[in-house]
Amino acid sequence: MRLTTVFAAALLGSTLPVAAVEATVTATQIPTFGETAIGEPVGKLIYRGGIAMTSPDDTFGGLSGLTMTGPNQQALFVTDRGNFVSGHLAYDDRGSLFGFIGVAIEPMRNSKGEVLPRQYAKDAESVDTVMRDGAPVAVRVGFEHLTRVADFALTNGVPGGPAREVTIPQWLTDTRSNETLESVCIAPPASPVAGSTLLLAEGHFDENGNHRGWLLGQNDKGPIAYQNSPVVNPTECAFLPNGDLLVLERGVSVLSFEMNLRRVPAAEVRPGKVMEGELLLSAVGGAIDNMEAMTVHIAPDGELRILIGSDNNFNDWQRTLLFEFALAE
């Protein structure tokens, strides 16, 4: 099924002359994940459907991070070129994803409220939603190249306004490459480190050869590590409501992409730990692309689901995919 939606430009925020950019997105449903049909088990998950997205707008693409920001399946991507891409996920009568509608594209701004000046500062790789008293109030964005973390206020589920810099450890600030901060996620209330932000680096390692990480929190703060693999690197993280951590891994194998999804028990997400996850899903080849974005949310039918998206790097030979899975148990 195809769905094309145009979202009229709208002003975002009350103090800055910021306007969302009109975007047209066409979504085509993906009835199978490899050889797995919708509703069938794949690995330790159940495939719930997916879409391939295209757009004639050259600002749409490079979707590197994903989070939910409001009711009615309101979703937000961040991109390699420093943009917020907001809209709503649409579902058919079977409960399968079939579109991304109401799409608006908004440039990110620095702490002075100015559009990020150069590509070195724009490479957003990860995003999560900051909750307060159960309501979304901001999004927290991780950047590589000019490595940093910043919060942006939410208005009706849409981010905008000046960046509010979040203090991160100096070793991470000093990294300056496209293999630095790939994963940012905030622990839920049920987690032993509730409210703490987990940062994971893709290509920086500790003395034991594991991926370096850090927990930002009032009571739970300090170094943490994630198991290294010779084939894949962590590219995104997301917490389940019970505090368990999902880590998305991405690699390149024989000129194709590889993807793993692992689950780390909540008790292992503590300062000083080396996290080793249980493999839930593994895929390689034409069924996937450069899988980098991930979030956990509640679908319209009330089921907890995992969304995993790809970053096409604004290349014609890559695809912008969004898959959805449910836990088998």
ZALUMZA-976838 format. One record per residue (C-alpha): residue number from 1; x, y, z. Coordinates in nm, 2 decimals, padded with zeros to 4 digits. Layout:
! ZALUMZA-976838
    n       x       y       z
  NUM       X       Y       Z
...
! end
This chain:
! ZALUMZA-976838
    n       x       y       z
    1   00.00   00.00   00.00
    2   00.12   00.35  -00.08
    3   00.04   00.66   00.12
    4   00.14   01.02   00.02
    5   00.09   01.30   00.26
    6   00.17   01.67   00.25
    7   00.20   01.86   00.58
    8   00.14   02.24   00.55
    9   00.40   02.46   00.69
   10   00.34   02.57   01.05
   11   00.52   02.80   01.29
   12   00.70   02.62   01.57
   13   00.76   02.81   01.89
   14   00.66   03.15   02.00
   15   00.98   03.34   02.03
   16   01.17   03.24   01.71
   17   01.07   03.29   01.35
   18   01.10   02.92   01.29
   19   00.88   02.75   01.03
   20   00.85   02.38   00.95
   21   00.93   02.28   00.59
   22   00.65   02.12   00.39
   23   00.74   01.76   00.31
   24   00.59   01.49   00.09
   25   00.66   01.13   00.20
   26   00.54   00.81   00.02
   27   00.54   00.49   00.22
   28   00.52   00.14   00.07
   29   00.43  -00.15   00.31
   30   00.68  -00.43   00.35
   31   00.48  -00.75   00.39
   32   00.79  -00.97   00.48
   33   01.11  -00.94   00.67
   34   01.33  -01.16   00.47
   35   01.11  -01.47   00.45
   36   00.91  -01.39   00.76
   37   00.55  -01.27   00.70
   38   00.37  -01.03   00.93
   39   00.26  -01.20   01.25
   40   00.53  -01.47   01.23
   41   00.83  -01.52   01.46
   42   01.17  -01.41   01.36
   43   01.45  -01.47   01.60
   44   01.31  -01.41   01.95
   45   01.07  -01.14   01.81
   46   00.75  -01.13   01.60
   47   00.75  -00.93   01.28
   48   00.47  -00.67   01.28
   49   00.53  -00.50   00.95
   50   00.72  -00.22   00.80
   51   00.74   00.06   00.54
   52   00.99   00.19   00.29
   53   00.98   00.57   00.27
   54   01.07   00.80  -00.02
   55   01.04   01.17  -00.08
   56   01.12   01.41  -00.36
   57   01.23   01.66  -00.09
   58   01.61   01.66  -00.06
   59   01.59   01.74   00.31
   60   01.42   01.41   00.38
   61   01.67   01.13   00.45
   62   01.96   01.04   00.68
   63   01.73   00.93   00.96
   64   01.97   00.83   01.23
   65   01.76   00.84   01.55
   66   01.40   00.79   01.65
   67   01.18   00.86   01.95
   68   00.81   00.91   02.03
   69   00.71   01.26   02.14
   70   00.33   01.27   02.19
   71  -00.01   01.10   02.16
   72  -00.15   00.94   01.84
   73   00.18   00.78   01.75
   74   00.36   01.11   01.72
   75   00.72   01.03   01.62
   76   01.04   01.22   01.57
   77   01.36   01.14   01.37
   78   01.69   01.33   01.38
   79   01.91   01.34   01.07
   80   02.27   01.35   00.96
   81   02.22   01.70   00.83
   82   02.09   01.85   01.16
   83   01.72   01.84   01.10
   84   01.42   01.72   01.31
   85   01.17   01.52   01.10
   86   00.84   01.50   01.28
   87   00.51   01.33   01.20
   88   00.27   01.05   01.30
   89   00.29   00.68   01.24
   90  -00.02   00.54   01.06
   91  -00.16   00.19   01.10
   92  -00.41  -00.01   00.90
   93  -00.70  -00.21   01.02
   94  -00.47  -00.51   01.09
   95  -00.26  -00.31   01.32
   96   00.03  -00.29   01.07
   97   00.24   00.02   01.00
   98   00.15   00.17   00.67
   99   00.26   00.53   00.67
  100   00.44   00.83   00.82
  101   00.20   01.12   00.79
  102   00.19   01.49   00.88
  103   00.56   01.52   00.81
  104   00.74   01.84   00.89
  105   01.12   01.91   00.87
  106   01.28   02.17   01.10
  107   01.65   02.26   01.13
  108   01.81   02.23   01.46
  109   01.96   02.53   01.63
  110   02.25   02.61   01.86
  111   02.24   02.76   02.21
  112   02.20   03.10   02.06
  113   01.89   03.00   01.86
  114   02.08   03.01   01.52
  115   02.07   02.73   01.27
  116   02.37   02.50   01.31
  117   02.63   02.67   01.09
  118   02.83   02.38   00.93
  119   02.80   02.01   00.86
  120   03.06   01.93   01.13
  121   02.81   02.05   01.39
  122   02.50   01.90   01.23
  123   02.56   01.52   01.25
  124   02.28   01.41   01.49
  125   02.29   01.04   01.55
  126   02.05   00.96   01.84
  127   01.75   01.10   02.02
  128   01.53   01.01   02.32
  129   01.24   01.19   02.49
  130   01.28   01.36   02.83
  131   00.98   01.29   03.05
  132   00.86   01.49   03.35
  133   00.57   01.37   03.56
  134   00.48   01.13   03.29
  135   00.47   01.39   03.01
  136   00.72   01.46   02.73
  137   00.89   01.80   02.78
  138   01.20   01.78   02.57
  139   01.42   01.56   02.34
  140   01.78   01.48   02.41
  141   02.00   01.46   02.10
  142   02.35   01.30   02.06
  143   02.58   01.43   01.79
  144   02.91   01.29   01.65
  145   03.20   01.48   01.48
  146   03.15   01.78   01.71
  147   03.06   01.54   01.99
  148   02.80   01.67   02.23
  149   02.45   01.62   02.38
  150   02.18   01.88   02.38
  151   01.82   01.91   02.49
  152   01.55   02.08   02.28
  153   01.21   02.19   02.43
  154   00.89   02.02   02.30
  155   00.58   02.22   02.20
  156   00.28   01.99   02.13
  157   00.53   01.71   02.07
  158   00.74   01.90   01.82
  159   01.10   02.02   01.91
  160   01.24   02.36   01.85
  161   01.42   02.66   01.99
  162   01.77   02.69   02.12
  163   01.98   02.39   02.22
  164   02.05   02.34   02.59
  165   02.39   02.18   02.62
  166   02.41   01.87   02.85
  167   02.75   01.82   03.02
  168   02.92   01.50   02.91
  169   03.26   01.35   03.02
  170   03.57   01.52   02.88
  171   03.70   01.20   02.71
  172   03.38   01.20   02.50
  173   03.39   01.57   02.42
  174   03.75   01.53   02.30
  175   03.65   01.27   02.03
  176   03.61   01.42   01.69
  177   03.50   01.16   01.43
  178   03.20   00.98   01.28
  179   03.26   00.69   01.52
  180   03.19   00.87   01.85
  181   02.85   00.91   02.01
  182   02.60   00.68   01.84
  183   02.36   00.60   02.12
  184   02.17   00.81   02.37
  185   01.88   00.67   02.58
  186   01.72   00.76   02.91
  187   01.64   00.49   03.17
  188   01.27   00.46   03.27
  189   01.12   00.47   03.62
  190   01.15   00.09   03.66
  191   01.52   00.08   03.59
  192   01.78   00.06   03.87
  193   01.93   00.37   03.72
  194   01.60   00.55   03.66
  195   01.64   00.89   03.49
  196   02.00   00.84   03.40
  197   02.11   00.89   03.04
  198   02.32   00.62   02.88
  199   02.58   00.72   02.63
  200   02.75   00.46   02.41
  201   03.04   00.52   02.17
  202   03.07   00.33   01.84
  203   03.45   00.33   01.78
  204   03.61   00.42   02.11
  205   03.72   00.14   02.34
  206   03.84   00.09   02.70
  207   04.15  -00.09   02.81
  208   03.98  -00.43   02.77
  209   03.87  -00.36   02.41
  210   03.50  -00.29   02.50
  211   03.30   00.00   02.37
  212   03.32   00.29   02.61
  213   03.01   00.43   02.76
  214   02.89   00.67   03.04
  215   02.59   00.70   03.26
  216   02.47   01.06   03.33
  217   02.27   01.07   03.65
  218   02.24   01.23   03.99
  219   02.30   00.90   04.18
  220   02.40   00.67   03.90
  221   02.69   00.83   03.72
  222   03.01   00.70   03.58
  223   03.18   00.47   03.32
  224   03.01   00.17   03.17
  225   03.11  -00.06   02.88
  226   02.95  -00.27   02.61
  227   03.09  -00.59   02.47
  228   03.29  -00.56   02.15
  229   03.23  -00.76   01.84
  230   03.47  -00.79   01.54
  231   03.17  -00.76   01.30
  232   02.92  -00.51   01.44
  233   02.92  -00.20   01.65
  234   02.64  -00.05   01.87
  235   02.45   00.22   01.68
  236   02.15   00.28   01.90
  237   01.99   00.20   02.24
  238   01.64   00.20   02.39
  239   01.51   00.09   02.72
  240   01.21  -00.14   02.77
  241   00.96  -00.03   03.04
  242   01.09  -00.28   03.28
  243   01.44  -00.14   03.26
  244   01.60  -00.39   03.03
  245   01.81  -00.23   02.76
  246   01.79  -00.29   02.39
  247   02.11  -00.23   02.19
  248   02.10  -00.22   01.81
  249   02.42  -00.33   01.64
  250   02.52  -00.25   01.28
  251   02.80  -00.37   01.06
  252   02.90  -00.43   00.69
  253   02.94  -00.78   00.56
  254   03.05  -00.87   00.21
  255   02.93  -00.53   00.06
  256   02.59  -00.56   00.25
  257   02.47  -00.44   00.59
  258   02.44  -00.66   00.90
  259   02.21  -00.60   01.20
  260   02.18  -00.75   01.54
  261   01.95  -00.66   01.83
  262   02.04  -00.76   02.18
  263   01.87  -00.73   02.52
  264   02.07  -00.65   02.83
  265   01.91  -00.72   03.17
  266   01.83  -00.42   03.38
  267   02.06  -00.53   03.66
  268   02.36  -00.51   03.42
  269   02.30  -00.14   03.33
  270   02.50   00.00   03.62
  271   02.82   00.21   03.64
  272   03.13  -00.01   03.62
  273   02.95  -00.30   03.44
  274   03.04  -00.45   03.10
  275   02.71  -00.51   02.93
  276   02.66  -00.84   02.74
  277   02.33  -00.87   02.57
  278   02.11  -01.17   02.47
  279   02.07  -01.19   02.09
  280   01.71  -01.13   01.99
  281   01.74  -01.08   01.62
  282   02.01  -01.10   01.35
  283   01.98  -01.01   00.98
  284   02.20  -00.95   00.68
  285   02.16  -00.89   00.31
  286   01.88  -00.74   00.11
  287   01.61  -00.74   00.38
  288   01.78  -00.46   00.57
  289   01.98  -00.15   00.51
  290   02.20   00.08   00.73
  291   01.99   00.02   01.05
  292   02.06   00.30   01.29
  293   01.74   00.43   01.46
  294   01.54   00.26   01.72
  295   01.26   00.33   01.98
  296   01.01   00.14   02.19
  297   00.65   00.24   02.20
  298   00.29   00.12   02.25
  299   00.10   00.05   01.92
  300  -00.26   00.15   01.87
  301  -00.37  -00.20   01.97
  302  -00.19  -00.17   02.31
  303   00.10  -00.40   02.22
  304   00.46  -00.30   02.32
  305   00.66  -00.28   02.00
  306   01.02  -00.21   01.88
  307   01.07   00.02   01.58
  308   01.40   00.00   01.39
  309   01.48   00.24   01.11
  310   01.76   00.28   00.85
  311   01.97   00.58   00.76
  312   02.01   00.61   00.38
  313   02.30   00.87   00.42
  314   02.12   01.06   00.14
  315   02.24   00.80  -00.11
  316   02.02   00.69  -00.40
  317   02.14   00.33  -00.37
  318   02.03   00.31   00.00
  319   01.68   00.29   00.14
  320   01.49   00.45   00.42
  321   01.32   00.16   00.60
  322   01.12   00.13   00.92
  323   01.04  -00.21   01.07
  324   00.83  -00.30   01.37
  325   00.86  -00.60   01.60
  326   00.70  -00.73   01.91
  327   00.87  -00.94   02.19
  328   00.78  -01.31   02.16
  329   00.71  -01.36   02.53
! end
